[in-house]
Amino acid sequence: MRRALSLALLAGCSVPELHYIGLEYEPVVELPATPNRNLDLLFVIDNSPSMADKQNNLAANFPNFIARLEQLDGGLPDLHLGVINTDMGTLGTDGGAPGPSIGQVGNGGCSGSGNNGNLTTNGSIDVTGNFISDIRDTDGTRITNYTGTLPTVFSDMARLGSSGCGFEQPLHAMRAALEGNPANANFLRSDALLAVLFLTDEDDCTIHDPTLLQTSETTFGPLQSFRCTRFGVTCDNGGATPDDMNLVGAKASCHTRADNSLLDDVVQYHDFLVGLKSSPQKVIVGGIIGDPTPVGVELRTPPGGATAVPALVRSCKYIDTLGTEEVADPAVRMQEFFGLFPDRAATTTICQPDLSTGLDDLGKLVQRTIGTPCVIQPLDDIDAGTPGLQPDCFVQDVVGVNVTPIAACEDNGNVAPCWHLDTDAALCPDADHLKLVVDRAVQPDPAAVTQMLCRKN
């Protein structure tokens, strides 16, 4: 069964940003007519207290991510890979000076502008420069600026430790890294795809006004990261105001609080990223984060404290390899940020002792965006009563805002242009080993991207 009605409606249309058709139909294949193998990959890694095991988890399973990229035609893309941390000190985005230092720097305290989005190799002597460069030469060999293997070098870079500022600002750090930072010269290439992947066990606390970190408990409550949620998130049920958010109990329908002067709205960080590129389709985001729900507030005694204070109920937990319980807070703001990239975002929970599957899924997103004819995820069978796989899919060429449907070969008597699915186990090791084949009478526009979208049950 095919989505014939929708194909008829789309024929000849020019619809802005018609790249993702609601929630029912998801892109499963994307093939640029002119492949772009340049990929700038930025990891934003939380280095606050409690992150050591989670960084180890990322480092240990990073080979799964790289293995996914190596499946691309031509192998690993031409890669710039950089790492930053989430420590922006007490610096706000209001353009003013940082606020006063708080806490014990080196043990969760915050001072100045922290690491200010500067790329770091974490002291690795195996890398020349402050980011990894791994480029395919014309003879097929690789030109690299590091010694050893890519997974090993990245593992050293990713283990940033857990002494950074406890008021994490991943979105602020990302922008500081990519917005003309002279310390990060030559990392960002104008013609490259851009992927930004986040690892954090707390929500974003991108501060606009450093007043949020002043010590006045009368105004803001105890100097704990709960302030970020209290003033940066609103919940339609149980948390409509900062005072409501401060009350013990369950919250629901939570989202970024846009009407406040203390924290930034996340929308501007979507706009910033897509503004770096000629097309939103050249930006990919991914997150390994705390489950965004449930959201609740409880009284809990902070480390070194004597009195229980309002704190977020942990949204997820797991037991690490040493038998220690690891936890994460609900990432409401981060999840809303990812939701602004409907067909260019993937998230997985940080609360799992093995991130192999999550990193593989993030790798699939990057793989699909760069371009592969392989269907790298199982397709839903919409007619179980009929033998064989019966997916509900359609294919289209997209050039800017112009969308041109391509008929299924079985529906138009194999008249080009038309599409069909073939089995190719060697090229496509995933799912049912399926690949998209488009029979054409003429070559597509060099700017075209051929998309296959399928319905999810």
C-alpha positions as CSV (number, residue, x, y, z in Angstrom):
1,M,0.0,0.0,0.0
2,R,1.4,3.4,-1.0
3,R,0.3,6.9,0.0
4,A,-1.1,7.7,-3.4
5,L,-3.4,10.4,-2.3
6,S,-0.7,12.4,-0.7
7,L,1.5,12.0,-3.8
8,A,-1.2,13.4,-6.0
9,L,-1.7,16.4,-3.7
10,L,2.0,17.1,-3.6
11,A,2.5,17.0,-7.4
12,G,3.8,20.3,-8.7
13,C,3.6,22.0,-5.3
14,S,6.1,24.4,-3.8
15,V,5.8,24.1,0.0
16,P,8.3,25.7,2.3
17,E,10.3,23.2,4.3
18,L,8.2,20.2,3.3
19,H,10.9,17.8,4.4
20,Y,9.0,15.9,7.2
21,I,5.4,15.0,6.9
22,G,4.0,15.2,10.4
23,L,4.8,12.5,13.0
24,E,3.3,9.5,11.0
25,Y,5.8,9.6,8.2
26,E,9.5,9.6,9.0
27,P,12.4,10.0,6.6
28,V,14.3,6.7,6.3
29,V,16.5,7.4,3.2
30,E,18.0,10.6,2.0
31,L,20.2,10.7,-1.1
32,P,21.8,14.0,-2.1
33,A,22.4,14.3,-5.8
34,T,25.7,15.9,-5.0
35,P,27.1,14.2,-1.9
36,N,28.7,16.2,0.8
37,R,31.3,14.2,2.7
38,N,32.5,17.0,5.0
39,L,31.2,16.7,8.5
40,D,32.0,19.0,11.4
41,L,31.1,17.1,14.6
42,L,31.0,18.9,18.0
43,F,30.6,17.0,21.2
44,V,29.3,19.1,24.1
45,I,30.1,17.1,27.3
46,D,28.9,17.9,30.8
47,N,32.0,18.0,33.1
48,S,30.1,18.8,36.4
49,P,30.2,16.5,39.4
50,S,28.4,13.1,38.8
51,M,29.6,12.9,35.2
52,A,32.7,10.6,35.4
53,D,30.9,7.3,34.8
54,K,28.8,8.8,32.0
55,Q,31.8,10.1,30.2
56,N,33.4,6.7,30.5
57,N,30.3,5.2,29.0
58,L,30.5,7.5,26.1
59,A,34.1,6.9,25.5
60,A,33.7,3.1,25.7
61,N,30.9,3.0,23.2
62,F,32.1,5.6,20.8
63,P,33.4,2.9,18.4
64,N,29.8,2.0,17.7
65,F,29.2,5.6,16.4
66,I,32.3,5.6,14.2
67,A,31.5,2.1,12.9
68,R,28.2,3.5,11.7
69,L,29.9,6.3,9.8
70,E,32.4,3.9,8.3
71,Q,29.5,2.1,6.5
72,L,29.0,5.1,4.3
73,D,30.0,4.8,0.6
74,G,33.6,5.8,0.6
75,G,34.1,5.1,4.3
76,L,34.4,7.6,7.1
77,P,33.5,11.1,6.0
78,D,36.0,14.0,5.9
79,L,35.8,14.8,9.6
80,H,36.5,17.6,12.0
81,L,35.7,16.4,15.5
82,G,35.9,18.7,18.5
83,V,35.1,18.5,22.2
84,I,34.0,21.3,24.6
85,N,32.5,21.2,28.1
86,T,29.5,22.8,29.6
87,D,31.3,25.1,32.0
88,M,30.6,28.8,31.2
89,G,31.4,29.9,34.7
90,T,29.1,32.7,35.9
91,L,28.9,34.3,32.4
92,G,25.5,35.2,31.1
93,T,24.5,35.9,27.5
94,D,23.5,39.5,28.2
95,G,26.9,40.8,27.1
96,G,27.9,41.9,30.5
97,A,30.7,40.8,32.8
98,P,30.5,37.4,34.6
99,G,28.9,37.4,38.0
100,P,30.9,36.8,41.2
101,S,32.4,33.3,41.7
102,I,30.3,30.8,43.5
103,G,31.3,27.6,45.3
104,Q,34.6,25.8,45.2
105,V,36.1,26.0,41.8
106,G,37.4,22.6,40.8
107,N,34.6,20.9,42.8
108,G,31.5,22.1,41.1
109,G,32.1,25.8,41.6
110,C,31.8,28.4,38.9
111,S,34.0,31.4,38.1
112,G,34.5,33.9,35.3
113,S,33.6,32.5,31.8
114,G,34.7,29.0,32.6
115,N,36.1,27.3,29.5
116,N,34.1,29.6,27.3
117,G,33.3,27.1,24.6
118,N,37.0,26.5,23.8
119,L,37.8,23.2,22.1
120,T,39.9,20.9,24.2
121,T,41.9,17.7,23.6
122,N,41.9,17.2,27.4
123,G,45.7,17.2,27.5
124,S,46.1,14.5,24.8
125,I,49.6,14.5,23.3
126,D,48.3,12.4,20.4
127,V,46.6,15.3,18.7
128,T,48.2,18.3,16.9
129,G,45.9,21.3,17.4
130,N,42.7,21.4,19.5
131,F,40.4,19.2,17.4
132,I,40.7,16.0,15.4
133,S,41.0,16.3,11.6
134,D,40.6,13.1,9.6
135,I,40.3,13.7,5.8
136,R,40.4,11.3,2.9
137,D,43.2,12.0,0.4
138,T,42.7,11.6,-3.3
139,D,44.5,8.2,-3.3
140,G,42.1,6.9,-0.6
141,T,44.5,7.2,2.3
142,R,43.6,9.4,5.3
143,I,45.3,12.7,6.3
144,T,45.1,12.9,10.1
145,N,46.5,15.2,12.8
146,Y,46.6,12.5,15.4
147,T,48.4,9.2,16.2
148,G,46.7,6.0,17.2
149,T,43.1,5.1,16.4
150,L,40.3,7.6,16.2
151,P,38.2,5.9,19.0
152,T,41.2,5.7,21.4
153,V,42.1,9.4,20.8
154,F,38.5,10.5,21.3
155,S,38.2,8.4,24.4
156,D,41.0,10.4,26.0
157,M,39.4,13.7,24.9
158,A,35.9,12.8,26.2
159,R,37.0,11.9,29.7
160,L,36.9,15.5,30.9
161,G,36.5,14.8,34.5
162,S,33.7,15.9,36.9
163,S,35.0,19.1,38.5
164,G,33.3,21.7,36.4
165,C,30.6,24.2,37.1
166,G,27.4,22.7,38.5
167,F,25.3,25.2,36.6
168,E,25.7,23.6,33.2
169,Q,25.2,25.8,30.1
170,P,25.4,23.4,27.2
171,L,23.6,25.7,24.7
172,H,25.6,28.7,25.7
173,A,28.8,26.7,25.4
174,M,27.8,25.5,22.0
175,R,27.2,29.0,20.7
176,A,30.4,30.3,22.3
177,A,32.3,27.5,20.5
178,L,30.9,28.2,17.0
179,E,30.3,31.9,16.9
180,G,33.6,33.3,15.7
181,N,35.6,32.0,18.7
182,P,39.3,32.7,17.7
183,A,40.4,29.8,19.9
184,N,38.5,27.4,17.6
185,A,39.7,28.8,14.3
186,N,39.4,26.5,11.3
187,F,37.1,24.0,13.0
188,L,33.9,25.1,11.4
189,R,33.9,24.7,7.6
190,S,31.3,26.7,5.6
191,D,30.7,23.8,3.2
192,A,30.4,21.0,5.8
193,L,27.4,19.4,7.5
194,L,27.3,20.3,11.2
195,A,26.4,17.8,13.9
196,V,26.3,18.8,17.6
197,L,25.9,16.0,20.1
198,F,25.3,16.6,23.8
199,L,26.0,14.5,26.8
200,T,24.6,15.8,30.1
201,D,22.7,14.5,33.1
202,E,21.1,17.8,34.0
203,D,19.0,20.2,32.0
204,D,20.3,23.3,30.2
205,C,20.9,26.3,32.4
206,T,21.9,28.9,29.8
207,I,21.9,32.0,31.9
208,H,21.0,35.3,30.4
209,D,21.4,37.4,33.5
210,P,24.1,36.3,36.0
211,T,21.8,37.7,38.8
212,L,20.4,34.1,38.8
213,L,23.6,33.0,40.5
214,Q,23.6,35.7,43.2
215,T,23.5,34.3,46.8
216,S,20.2,35.9,47.8
217,E,18.1,32.9,48.9
218,T,15.2,35.2,49.7
219,T,14.7,35.9,46.0
220,F,15.9,32.7,44.3
221,G,16.0,30.0,46.9
222,P,19.1,27.9,47.9
223,L,22.1,28.3,45.6
224,Q,21.5,25.0,43.9
225,S,20.9,24.1,40.2
226,F,17.2,23.7,41.0
227,R,17.1,27.4,40.3
228,C,17.6,26.7,36.6
229,T,14.3,24.7,36.5
230,R,12.4,26.9,38.9
231,F,13.0,30.0,36.7
232,G,13.7,28.4,33.3
233,V,10.8,25.9,33.1
234,T,7.1,26.2,33.5
235,C,4.6,23.4,33.9
236,D,1.0,23.8,33.0
237,N,0.0,21.4,35.8
238,G,1.6,22.2,39.1
239,G,4.2,24.7,38.1
240,A,2.7,27.7,36.3
241,T,4.8,30.2,38.3
242,P,8.3,30.0,39.9
243,D,6.5,29.8,43.3
244,D,4.4,26.9,42.0
245,M,7.6,25.2,40.7
246,N,9.1,25.5,44.2
247,L,6.3,23.4,45.7
248,V,6.8,19.7,46.4
249,G,4.8,17.5,44.1
250,A,4.4,16.2,40.6
251,K,4.5,18.5,37.6
252,A,3.2,17.9,34.1
253,S,3.1,19.5,30.6
254,C,6.4,21.2,31.3
255,H,8.2,23.4,28.8
256,T,10.7,26.3,28.5
257,R,9.6,29.5,30.3
258,A,10.0,32.0,27.5
259,D,8.9,35.1,29.4
260,N,11.8,35.5,31.8
261,S,14.9,37.6,31.8
262,L,17.1,35.1,33.7
263,L,17.5,32.2,31.3
264,D,17.5,32.2,27.5
265,D,14.7,30.7,25.5
266,V,16.0,27.6,23.6
267,V,14.5,28.7,20.3
268,Q,17.2,31.2,19.6
269,Y,19.8,28.4,19.7
270,H,17.9,26.5,17.0
271,D,17.9,29.7,15.0
272,F,21.6,30.2,15.6
273,L,22.6,26.8,14.4
274,V,20.5,26.8,11.2
275,G,21.8,30.3,10.5
276,L,25.3,28.9,10.2
277,K,24.3,26.9,7.1
278,S,22.7,27.5,3.8
279,S,19.9,25.0,4.6
280,P,18.4,23.7,7.9
281,Q,19.0,20.2,6.4
282,K,22.7,20.7,6.9
283,V,22.4,20.7,10.7
284,I,22.1,17.7,12.9
285,V,21.6,17.6,16.7
286,G,21.6,14.7,19.1
287,G,21.4,14.2,22.9
288,I,22.3,11.7,25.5
289,I,20.2,13.2,28.3
290,G,18.1,12.6,31.3
291,D,14.6,11.4,30.6
292,P,12.5,14.6,30.1
293,T,9.6,13.1,32.2
294,P,8.5,12.6,34.9
295,V,9.0,16.0,36.4
296,G,8.6,16.5,40.1
297,V,9.9,18.4,43.1
298,E,10.9,16.9,46.4
299,L,12.8,18.0,49.5
300,R,16.4,16.7,49.5
301,T,19.5,17.5,51.6
302,P,22.3,18.7,49.2
303,P,25.9,17.4,49.7
304,G,27.4,19.1,52.7
305,G,24.1,20.7,53.6
306,A,22.2,20.4,56.9
307,T,18.7,21.1,55.7
308,A,16.5,19.6,53.0
309,V,15.7,22.0,50.2
310,P,13.5,21.8,47.1
311,A,15.1,19.7,44.4
312,L,14.1,17.9,41.2
313,V,13.0,14.3,41.6
314,R,15.4,12.2,39.5
315,S,13.7,11.3,36.2
316,C,15.8,8.2,35.7
317,K,18.4,6.0,37.4
318,Y,20.7,3.1,36.6
319,I,23.5,1.0,38.2
320,D,26.9,1.5,36.8
321,T,29.6,-1.2,36.3
322,L,30.9,-0.6,39.8
323,G,27.5,-1.2,41.3
324,T,26.9,2.5,42.1
325,E,23.6,4.2,41.4
326,E,23.8,6.9,38.8
327,V,21.0,9.4,38.3
328,A,19.8,12.2,35.9
329,D,17.4,15.1,36.1
330,P,14.6,15.7,33.6
331,A,16.0,17.5,30.6
332,V,12.9,19.6,29.7
333,R,14.7,22.5,28.0
334,M,17.1,20.2,26.1
335,Q,14.3,18.0,24.8
336,E,12.4,21.1,23.6
337,F,15.5,22.2,21.8
338,F,15.8,18.9,20.0
339,G,12.2,19.0,19.1
340,L,12.8,22.1,17.0
341,F,14.7,19.9,14.5
342,P,12.0,17.4,13.6
343,D,13.9,15.3,11.1
344,R,17.4,16.1,12.2
345,A,17.4,15.2,15.8
346,A,17.8,12.0,17.9
347,T,18.0,11.5,21.6
348,T,18.6,8.6,24.0
349,T,18.5,8.3,27.7
350,I,21.7,8.8,29.6
351,C,20.4,6.3,32.2
352,Q,21.8,3.1,30.8
353,P,24.9,1.3,31.7
354,D,25.7,0.6,28.0
355,L,25.3,3.4,25.5
356,S,26.1,1.3,22.5
357,T,22.6,1.2,21.1
358,G,22.1,4.9,21.7
359,L,25.3,5.9,20.0
360,D,24.5,3.6,17.1
361,D,21.1,5.4,16.7
362,L,22.8,8.8,16.7
363,G,25.2,7.4,14.1
364,K,22.3,6.3,12.0
365,L,21.0,9.9,12.0
366,V,24.3,11.2,10.8
367,Q,24.6,8.4,8.3
368,R,21.2,9.1,6.8
369,T,21.9,12.9,6.6
370,I,25.2,12.4,4.7
371,G,23.4,10.0,2.4
372,T,23.0,6.3,2.0
373,P,20.5,4.3,-0.2
374,C,20.2,1.8,2.6
375,V,17.0,1.6,4.8
376,I,18.8,1.6,8.1
377,Q,15.8,1.0,10.3
378,P,13.1,-1.7,10.2
379,L,10.0,-0.7,8.2
380,D,6.5,-1.2,9.7
381,D,4.3,-3.8,7.9
382,I,0.9,-2.1,7.6
383,D,-0.8,-5.2,6.2
384,A,0.2,-8.2,8.2
385,G,-2.5,-10.3,6.4
386,T,-0.6,-10.1,3.1
387,P,2.6,-12.2,2.6
388,G,5.8,-10.2,2.6
389,L,6.6,-6.7,3.8
390,Q,4.0,-4.1,3.1
391,P,5.4,-0.7,4.0
392,D,3.5,2.6,3.5
393,C,6.2,4.8,1.9
394,F,6.6,7.5,-0.7
395,V,9.6,9.1,-2.4
396,Q,10.2,12.6,-3.5
397,D,12.9,14.9,-4.9
398,V,13.4,18.1,-2.9
399,V,15.2,21.1,-4.3
400,G,14.9,24.0,-1.9
401,V,11.2,24.5,-1.3
402,N,10.2,22.5,-4.4
403,V,9.0,19.0,-4.0
404,T,8.6,16.5,-6.9
405,P,6.9,13.2,-6.2
406,I,8.4,10.0,-7.7
407,A,6.0,7.2,-8.4
408,A,6.5,3.6,-7.3
409,C,7.6,1.4,-10.2
410,E,4.9,-1.2,-9.4
411,D,2.3,1.5,-9.6
412,N,3.3,3.2,-13.0
413,G,4.4,0.2,-15.0
414,N,8.1,0.8,-14.4
415,V,8.1,4.1,-16.3
416,A,11.1,6.2,-15.3
417,P,11.4,8.1,-13.1
418,C,10.1,5.6,-10.5
419,W,11.4,3.8,-7.4
420,H,11.6,0.4,-5.9
421,L,13.3,-1.5,-3.1
422,D,16.1,-4.0,-3.7
423,T,17.9,-6.3,-1.3
424,D,21.6,-5.8,-0.9
425,A,23.0,-7.6,2.2
426,A,26.6,-6.6,1.4
427,L,25.9,-2.8,1.2
428,C,23.1,-2.7,3.7
429,P,23.7,-4.8,6.8
430,D,20.8,-3.4,8.8
431,A,17.2,-4.3,9.2
432,D,16.0,-6.2,6.1
433,H,19.0,-5.3,3.9
434,L,16.9,-3.0,1.8
435,K,18.1,-0.2,-0.4
436,L,16.2,2.4,-2.4
437,V,16.7,2.3,-6.1
438,V,15.4,5.2,-8.3
439,D,15.2,4.5,-12.1
440,R,15.6,7.8,-13.9
441,A,15.5,8.9,-17.5
442,V,17.6,12.0,-16.8
443,Q,19.9,13.0,-13.9
444,P,18.3,14.9,-11.0
445,D,19.1,18.6,-10.3
446,P,22.6,18.7,-8.6
447,A,20.9,20.4,-5.6
448,A,18.2,17.7,-5.2
449,V,17.9,15.5,-2.2
450,T,15.9,12.3,-2.8
451,Q,13.9,11.3,0.2
452,M,12.0,8.2,1.1
453,L,9.5,8.6,3.9
454,C,7.6,5.8,5.6
455,R,4.6,5.7,8.0
456,K,5.3,4.5,11.5
457,N,2.5,2.6,13.2
